[in-house]
Amino acid sequence: MAREFIPVNVAVLTVSDTRTMETDTSGKLIADRLTEVGHRIVARVIVVDSELQIRAQLAQWIADPGVEVVIVSGGTGVTPRDVTPEALAPLITKPIVGFGELFRQLSFEEIGTSTIQSRAEGALCGSTFVFLLPGSTGGVRTGLEKILIPQLDHRVAPCNFVMLLPRIKNEQTGRG
């Protein structure tokens, strides 16, 4: 029996000291592509490269039952201003190590060894999936098209993140 598509509620966070809604091509790509495939963008925000501000925004969305997935663009490099993974770290319930591994493998095919500088990662935070992507539009496109769009599609077999959401939510609230 074929599964039906199930839309999820996604919040998009861009981490940047310089981008605005008008110049944020990576955040726009995330919002546009996920909307095109049928998901709902419930929030889209830009914050500066500040560990405290990034963490505060992530914590707000993780606590919001109306947000099921958060996708972050930016702040995943290795310079001192790149603090997105550090901002997320205390909020993680379970790391999804394979996300970062797969992202770097796919990215290697496109940009070679430069992918080693990416600290893209995925995690479950309470009952919310959070994925960190680079700030570059190319990196965002790779993560979306090759990993996230398929994994956020309930029809993808043998498994996907969407099919896990009901169990995660039930177990999180103690009803499962």
C-alpha positions in Angstrom: 0.0 0.0 0.0 1.4 3.4 -1.0 2.0 6.0 1.7 0.6 9.5 1.4 2.7 12.6 1.6 2.4 14.2 5.1 3.5 17.8 5.4 5.5 18.9 8.4 5.9 22.3 10.0 9.4 23.7 9.4 11.1 26.7 10.9 14.1 28.2 9.0 16.9 30.0 10.7 19.7 31.8 8.9 22.8 32.7 11.0 24.5 35.7 9.5 26.0 39.0 10.5 25.4 40.5 7.0 22.3 38.9 5.4 18.8 40.4 5.3 15.6 38.8 4.2 16.2 40.3 0.8 19.8 39.0 0.5 19.3 35.6 2.2 19.5 33.3 -0.7 20.1 30.2 1.4 17.1 30.7 3.7 14.9 31.5 0.7 16.0 28.3 -1.0 15.1 26.3 2.0 11.7 27.9 2.4 10.9 27.8 -1.3 12.0 24.2 -1.9 10.2 22.8 1.1 7.0 24.8 0.2 7.3 23.4 -3.3 7.3 19.8 -2.1 4.4 20.4 0.2 5.7 21.3 3.7 4.6 24.3 5.7 7.1 27.1 6.6 5.9 28.3 10.0 8.7 30.7 10.7 11.7 32.2 9.1 14.2 34.3 11.1 17.8 35.7 10.7 20.0 36.0 13.7 23.6 37.2 14.0 26.5 34.9 14.7 25.9 34.9 18.5 25.9 31.6 20.4 23.3 33.0 22.9 21.0 34.4 20.2 21.2 31.3 18.1 20.5 29.0 21.1 17.6 31.2 22.3 15.9 31.0 18.9 16.5 27.3 18.6 15.2 26.7 22.2 12.0 28.7 21.4 11.2 26.6 18.3 12.2 23.3 20.0 9.7 24.1 22.8 6.9 25.0 20.3 4.7 22.0 19.5 3.9 23.7 16.2 7.4 23.3 14.9 8.4 19.8 14.0 11.7 20.5 12.0 14.2 23.3 12.2 16.7 23.9 9.4 19.5 26.2 10.1 21.8 27.8 7.4 25.1 29.3 8.4 27.6 29.3 11.2 28.9 25.7 10.7 32.4 26.5 9.6 35.6 26.5 11.6 36.2 30.3 12.1 35.8 31.8 15.6 32.4 33.4 14.5 31.0 30.0 13.5 29.2 28.9 16.6 26.0 27.3 15.4 26.9 23.7 16.5 28.0 25.1 19.9 24.7 26.9 20.3 22.8 23.7 19.5 24.9 21.3 21.6 23.1 21.8 25.0 19.7 21.3 23.4 20.4 17.9 21.8 18.5 14.9 23.0 20.0 12.5 20.5 22.6 13.3 17.8 21.9 12.1 14.3 25.5 11.5 13.4 24.8 10.0 10.0 23.4 13.3 8.8 26.7 15.1 9.0 28.6 12.1 7.7 26.4 11.8 4.7 26.4 15.5 4.0 30.2 15.6 3.9 30.3 12.5 1.7 27.9 14.0 -0.8 29.6 17.4 -0.6 33.0 15.8 -1.2 31.7 14.7 -4.6 31.0 18.4 -5.4 33.7 20.4 -3.7 36.4 17.9 -2.8 38.4 18.0 0.4 37.0 21.5 1.2 34.0 19.6 2.7 36.2 18.8 5.8 35.6 22.4 7.0 31.8 21.8 7.3 30.3 21.0 10.7 26.9 20.2 9.3 24.9 18.1 11.7 21.5 16.7 12.6 19.9 16.1 16.0 16.7 15.3 17.7 16.0 17.9 20.4 13.1 16.8 22.4 10.5 16.0 19.7 12.0 18.4 17.1 14.4 17.5 14.4 17.1 20.1 13.9 19.5 20.2 10.9 22.5 22.5 10.6 23.6 23.3 7.0 26.4 25.6 5.7 25.5 29.1 4.8 26.4 28.6 1.1 23.5 28.2 -1.3 25.4 25.2 -2.9 25.7 23.5 0.5 22.1 24.1 1.3 21.0 22.7 -2.0 23.1 19.5 -1.4 21.6 19.0 2.0 18.1 19.7 0.9 17.9 17.8 -2.4 20.0 14.8 -1.5 19.1 14.3 2.2 16.4 16.4 3.7 13.7 16.4 1.0 13.8 12.6 0.7 14.0 12.1 4.5 11.1 14.5 5.1 8.9 12.6 2.7 6.7 10.0 4.4 6.6 8.0 1.2 10.3 7.2 1.2 11.0 3.6 2.1 12.3 1.8 4.0 12.2 4.7 6.6 12.2 8.4 7.0 12.0 11.1 9.7 8.4 11.9 9.2 7.2 8.3 10.0 9.1 8.6 13.3 7.5 11.8 14.4 4.3 10.3 15.9 6.4 7.8 18.0 8.8 10.5 19.1 6.0 12.9 20.1 4.1 10.1 22.0 7.2 8.9 23.8 8.3 12.5 24.6 4.9 13.2 26.3 4.9 9.9 28.1 1.9 8.5 26.2 3.8 5.8 24.3 
